[in-house]
């Protein structure tokens, strides 16, 4: 495996100081973001790169994306990765112990950081959404998952099983439903829909018969393109498309089912807590959030459906700081 390396010289003022730096990384199916913060949690530098789900892009590409984002953030601060006190890296595709071990070993080889913890992208999103407090997060981007934690520290999840076995309510789910509607209309198996014209324009093609060549040409690119169709569906819904509105309503119901499952597992029905919505699907606004809010209120009337307090990458930073502090207290 070929891992990228870069020579980053530390800023002169930072050499020989006791300044502590905390790294958070959020890597998913489409992009990777890294943030370096100081002891107060203030963001000092950011880095960006491509996808870091190694099941979709391969281990080497995933690790290189993370390394690239980290180096970019370090360059912005003027430090070297070895000067980072602790890091929390949240990634899609590492929930299985074997996958977690493989990726963590690769990261420890690629990054000269003494204290690296690896979490799922859902865990860092939860940490950011609730600022490490009890609550639930619903993530609906390329994929989808709901997870939460209660006052006893118990963790629960629902969904997040990938595009073949799950990801209901995600951008991929919405995009796939749009493609199905277009092909059904083309075949005469379903009603005509304005989604046809919008989807063809999105892919810059002239007929639905050209869609298979576009969708099946590259699995990674096709996943991104399909998920991006969620914006097309929202546009059609706003223009009065009954088909588009039905797709978004179904997506909301699926996300609500996942949230309800987590709330029940954690016995939060009578608690006051935050249900945070993270991911591009929620940019559709009330088409998705209104049905979701209603479903959550039926089960947990004191819950508040709201945007996240912080981005997932900031959640990763806060997890790195909290874990490192606990370790120091134990050693002390």
HELIX and SHEET records of a PDB file:
HELIX    1   1 UNK A   12  UNK A   14  5                                   3    
HELIX    2   2 UNK A   54  UNK A   57  1                                   4    
HELIX    3   3 UNK A   59  UNK A   77  1                                  19    
HELIX    4   4 UNK A   81  UNK A   83  5                                   3    
HELIX    5   5 UNK A   97  UNK A  110  1                                  14    
HELIX    6   6 UNK A  121  UNK A  130  1                                  10    
HELIX    7   7 UNK A  162  UNK A  165  1                                   4    
HELIX    8   8 UNK A  171  UNK A  187  1                                  17    
HELIX    9   9 UNK A  195  UNK A  203  1                                   9    
HELIX   10  10 UNK A  208  UNK A  210  5                                   3    
HELIX   11  11 UNK A  211  UNK A  215  1                                   5    
HELIX   12  12 UNK A  219  UNK A  238  1                                  20    
HELIX   13  13 UNK A  242  UNK A  266  1                                  25    
HELIX   14  14 UNK A  280  UNK A  284  5                                   5    
HELIX   15  15 UNK A  286  UNK A  299  1                                  14    
HELIX   16  16 UNK A  312  UNK A  331  1                                  20    
SHEET    1   A 5 UNK A  43  UNK A  50  0                                        
SHEET    2   A 5 UNK A  31  UNK A  37 -1                                        
SHEET    3   A 5 UNK A  22  UNK A  27 -1                                        
SHEET    4   A 5 UNK A  86  UNK A  91  1                                        
SHEET    5   A 5 UNK A 116  UNK A 120  1                                        
SHEET    1   B 5 UNK A 155  UNK A 159  0                                        
SHEET    2   B 5 UNK A 144  UNK A 149 -1                                        
SHEET    3   B 5 UNK A 135  UNK A 140 -1                                        
SHEET    4   B 5 UNK A 274  UNK A 278  1                                        
SHEET    5   B 5 UNK A 304  UNK A 307  1                                        
END                                                                             
